[in-house]
Amino acid sequence: MLQGNAPVHRTRNMPRRADEVLAGGSLYWIIQGQVRVRQRIVALDPGVDGEGTRFCLIRLDPTLVDTIALPHRPMQGWRYLTAEDAPADRDPGLRDDTDIMPASMVSALRSLGLL
């Protein structure tokens, strides 16, 4: 969802660890079973809709940051990734063999510890 020029994601609850999220946190997007991209969280705006239901708008930096593909099951709701569990950003200047391999092959090789 876009609000003005800034993308937002609506969730039911305000994050319990809001201060940590705002101090450099990102929303990681899982695409076809892998974390592939992230967006930096720039603001958290709580609200109440017309029916009295609380929600939180997560305001995102519009810049998408490619990450090194990391297998992950689909999930709903908030999950906090520690720095050790979060995938590293992908260097846009480097091109390696994973750029030409099918995603399923890259995933299989990573799960075997070969990449």
C-alpha positions in Angstrom: 0.0 0.0 0.0 1.3 3.5 -0.8 0.4 6.5 1.3 1.6 9.6 -0.5 4.9 8.5 -2.0 5.9 6.3 1.0 5.1 2.6 1.0 3.3 1.4 4.1 2.4 -2.0 5.5 -0.6 -2.4 7.8 -0.5 -4.8 10.7 -2.9 -5.3 13.6 -0.5 -4.7 16.5 2.2 -2.1 17.4 5.5 -4.0 17.6 6.5 -4.6 21.3 10.1 -3.8 20.5 9.3 -0.6 18.6 12.4 1.3 19.7 14.7 -1.5 18.4 12.7 -1.7 15.1 13.1 2.1 14.6 16.8 2.0 15.4 17.7 0.4 12.0 15.2 -2.4 11.6 14.0 -3.7 8.3 11.0 -5.6 7.0 12.2 -8.7 5.1 10.2 -10.0 2.2 10.0 -13.7 1.6 9.5 -14.6 -2.0 9.1 -18.2 -3.2 10.4 -19.6 0.1 13.4 -17.3 0.4 14.2 -14.0 2.0 15.2 -12.0 -1.0 14.8 -8.3 -0.2 14.4 -5.9 2.7 13.1 -2.4 3.2 14.2 -0.2 6.1 11.4 0.7 8.6 11.3 4.5 9.0 8.2 5.0 11.2 5.5 3.2 13.1 2.1 5.0 13.2 -0.6 3.5 15.5 -4.2 4.1 14.6 -7.8 3.1 15.1 -10.1 2.4 12.1 -13.8 3.5 11.9 -14.9 0.3 13.6 -12.7 0.8 16.6 -10.0 -1.8 15.6 -6.5 -0.8 16.4 -3.7 -1.1 13.8 -0.2 0.0 13.1 1.1 1.4 9.8 4.7 0.5 9.2 6.2 3.2 7.0 9.0 1.9 4.8 11.9 3.4 2.9 10.9 3.0 -0.8 14.4 1.6 -1.6 14.5 -2.2 -1.9 17.8 -3.8 -0.8 18.6 -7.1 -2.3 19.8 -9.7 0.2 21.6 -12.9 -0.2 18.9 -15.5 -0.7 18.1 -17.3 2.6 15.5 -20.1 2.7 12.7 -19.3 5.1 9.2 -20.7 5.5 6.3 -18.3 5.0 5.2 -16.5 8.1 2.5 -14.1 9.4 2.9 -11.4 12.0 6.0 -10.1 13.5 9.2 -12.0 13.7 12.3 -10.4 15.0 15.6 -11.4 13.2 18.8 -11.0 15.2 21.8 -9.7 13.3 23.1 -13.2 13.1 19.9 -14.6 11.6 19.2 -11.8 9.1 20.6 -12.3 5.6 23.4 -10.1 4.5 22.8 -7.4 1.9 23.9 -8.5 -1.6 26.7 -6.4 -3.1 25.2 -4.9 -6.2 28.6 -4.7 -7.9 29.4 -8.4 -7.6 28.1 -10.9 -10.1 28.6 -14.5 -9.2 27.4 -17.8 -10.5 24.2 -17.6 -8.4 23.0 -14.9 -10.8 22.6 -17.4 -13.6 21.5 -20.4 -11.5 17.8 -21.1 -11.0 16.7 -20.1 -7.5 15.8 -23.7 -6.6 19.4 -24.7 -7.3 20.8 -21.9 -5.3 18.5 -22.9 -2.4 19.5 -26.6 -2.6 23.2 -25.8 -2.7 22.9 -23.4 0.3 20.9 -25.9 2.3 23.8 -28.4 1.7 26.3 -25.8 2.9 27.9 -25.6 -0.6 27.3 -21.8 -1.1 
